[in-house]
Amino acid sequence: MSLKAKVVLVTGGSSGLGKSICQRLAKAGHVVYGSSRKATGEKVDGYTLIPMDVCDGDSVDRAVETVMKANGRLDVVVNNAGLGIQGAVEDITPELGQRLFDTNVWGPHRVCRAALPHMRDQRSGTIINISSVASNFGLPYRGFYSASKAALDRMSEALSTEVDRFGIKIVTVQPGEFNTAISDSRLRPEKISEAHRPGYQKAMDILGGSMHYSRDPDELAKVVQKIIADPEPKALYVVAQGMQRVSILAKKILPGRMFERMVRKHYE
């Protein structure tokens, strides 16, 4: 391993954005471990897939110890594993919402808790939490997804101040829509109420269209590579273009009800 090479753990490394991140970082010469619930330690595309379920604390601890035992250090964690969800807020049961938060918020939290003691001993490390542009607004019919990513943003912000004194950097990345299979695994309520069905269907049609025209996941992987190479990375990176980026600015400068009307016009 060269002096510039980092030991990197990427959760959700078997597909989608995580797979692209693992491939790019491995090609750049880093020692990369991607995690997947069904992995068996196999080597793919220059990186190693190890088993981890971010919803199981013992599984997370074992995965981090696997990396530490093999390398003696852990330089970078990319908390990428996550779930999507769709459905009106009224139609989402508390149990379904809790399942989402267990993956999208408590999952990264478990990984951070496992990794931080090692990074503290090293007096160095970078944790990159993959959030979403959706964290900036309550997207209709994806409200719980927005909420989970907003929670991850705030947790990351607090954690950044808490661990800076130990030489550890916390970075939040907010990607827009990318060409992945996240729509195939989105959580859904068992029943869509008739009252919400028209708006829900329109929103899903729009979302399906944006996915169809979305960008190459390697664009996000390039940003992660840049963050890892920077000794002083920014706190937040927004990886989005067009209307998604404009919408973030609009949310900041427009009166609340005016922004809501803009969202309603887009979806309904």
N, C-alpha and C positions, 0 to 999 in steps of 0.2 A: 504494500500500500504506500503510495507516495505521500509526501508531507502535506499536500493540498487535498488529498482524498479524505472524505468524511465517511463515517459510519452512519448510515441513514436507515430509519425504520418508517415505512409508509403503511398506514392501515388501509384496508380495502385495496390491496395491491394487485388483485387478480384480474380486474376489468376496469373499463371506463377511464376516468381521470387518474385514478391511482396507478393503473397499469402504465399509462403514458408517462407519468412521473417517474416510476421505477425504471422504465426503459431508457429514458433520457439521462437520468442520473447515473445509471450503470454504464451507459455508453461514454459518459464524461469521466469515468474512472473511479467513481465513488463505490464504496462497499454497501450494497443496497439489500435490504430485507423488506419484502412486501408481505403483508399478512392477509390471510383468508381463513374463514372458518373450516374449510375443507382441505386446506393445504397439508402436505406431508413432508415438507422440507425439500421439495424438488427445486432444481435450478432451471430457470427459464429466462431467455433473453438477457443473460448476464447478471441476473439477480436471483436471490433465494426467496422462495415462498414458504413462510412458516405459519403454523396454525395459530389463530387468535380469534376469539369472539369478544368484541369490545363490550358486550353486555354481561360478561363473566369475568369478575375481578381476578380469579385464580388463573384463568386462561391468559389474561393480559400480563400478569406477573410472570408466568412461565415464558411467554414470548420475549419479554424484555430481558429476562435472565438468559435466554438462549443467545441473544445478541451479545450481551455482556460477557458471557462465558467464552464465546468464539473470538471476541475482539478486544475485550478489556476496557471498552469505552462505548459510548453512544453519543454521537455529536448532534444528530438532527432527528427530530420526530415530525412526521407530517400526518396530522390527524385528518385523514381524508374519508374514512368510512362513514357512510350516512344513509339515511332513508328519506324518500319522498313521501308525501301524503296528499291526497286530494279529497275534497268534500266540503260542503258547507260547515261552518263552525257548529251549527245546531245539530248536524247529522253525525258529527264525530263523537263517539263515546269516550268517556274519561279513560277507559282501558286502552283504547286505540291511541289516544293522545299520549298516554304514559309510555306505550311501546315505542312511539317515535322519539320522545325525549330520552328514553333509556339509551337509544343508539346515538342520537345527534348531540346530546348534551352530556349525559353521564358517561357515555362511551369515551369521548375525549378526556373527560375528567379522570376516568380510571387510568387511561394511558399516561396522562400527565403525572398522576400520583406515583405510578410505577417508575417513570423515567426521571423525575426531578431529583430524587436522592443521589442518583449516579451523576447527573449533570452538576449538582451542587458540589460533590466531591471533586469533580474535574475543574470546577470554577469556570465552566464554559458549556455552551449548548444552545441550540435553537429549536424552538417548538413552533411549527407552522400549523395553524388551525384553518382548515378549509371551510369557510362559511358560505355565503351566497349573497348576490345582489338582492335577493328576496328579503334579507334581514332588514333592509332599509324601509320597507313598507309592508303593511298587512295585505298581502295579495288575496283577492277574493277567491274562495274555494280552495285556497292553499294556506289559509290563515295559520294553521298549526305548524306548517313548514316554516313560514316567516318567523313565527314566535320562537321556534327551536333554534333557528340560526341567529336571531337577535340575542337570545340567551347566551349562545356560544360567544358572540361578539363581546358582550358585557363581561362574561367570565374571563375572556382573554385579556380584556383591558385591565381588569383588576389584577390578574395574575402577573401581567407585565411589570407593574409597579412592585409587586411583592418579591419577584425573583431577580430583578435587575441588579441588586447588590451582590448577587452570586455569580455575575457574569453570564446570565442566561437571558436570551432574547426571545420574546413572544411576538409572533407576527400573525396577523389575520389576513386571509386572502378571500376576497369576495368575487367568485366567478359568476358570469352570466350563464346563458344557456349554451351548452356544448353538445356535440354529437355523441351521446352516450346512451346506454340502455336503461337509464334511471327510471324512465316511465314504465318499464316492464315490472319493476319491483315496488312501485308506489303502494303505500297502504291505502285502502279504500273502505268506507263504511259499508256494512252489509246492505243497507237500504238508503237510496237517495229519495228524500221526501219529495212529493209532488210539488210542494210550494217552491222548492229550490231547484227543481229539475231544469227549467229553461235556462236560468243563469248559469247553472253548473255545466250544462252541455255546451253552451257558447264558450265558456272559459276553457273547457277541455279542447274544443276545436281550435281555439287560438293557440293554446299551449302546444298542441300537436303540430301546428304549423311552424311555430318558432323552433321546435326541436328539429324539424325537417331541414330547416335552413341554417342550423347552428354550426359552430365552427369546430375545427380540429382540436381535440384535447391536448395535442402537443403544444399549442399556444400557451396553455396554462402551465405545462411542464417546463417551458422555457422560463417563465416567471419564477417558478420554484427554484430552478437552477440558479437564476440571478440572485435570489434572496440568499441562498446558501453561500454563494461566493462573496457576498457583501458583509464586511465586518460590522457595519452599522446599518442594518436594513430598516426600512420604514416600518411604522406600526401597522399600516394598512395598505394593501394593494387591491385595487379594483380591476378585474380582468373582464371588461365588457365594452361593448361598442354601441353606437347608434342610440336608439330609444332607451335602452336599459341605462346607459350612462346619463343621458339627458334627464331621465326620470329621477335619478338620485339627486341631481341638482334642483329639479323642480320641487321635490319634496322639501328641500331645505329652505327655499325662498318663497314658495307660494303659501297663502293662507290655507289652513287645514281643509276647510270645506271646499275650497276651489280645487285643491289637489284631488280630493275624493270625487268631485264631479268629473275630473279628467279621467280618473281610473274607471268610473262607471261608464263613461262614453266609450272607452276602449273595450270594455268587457260586455256591455249590454246594449 
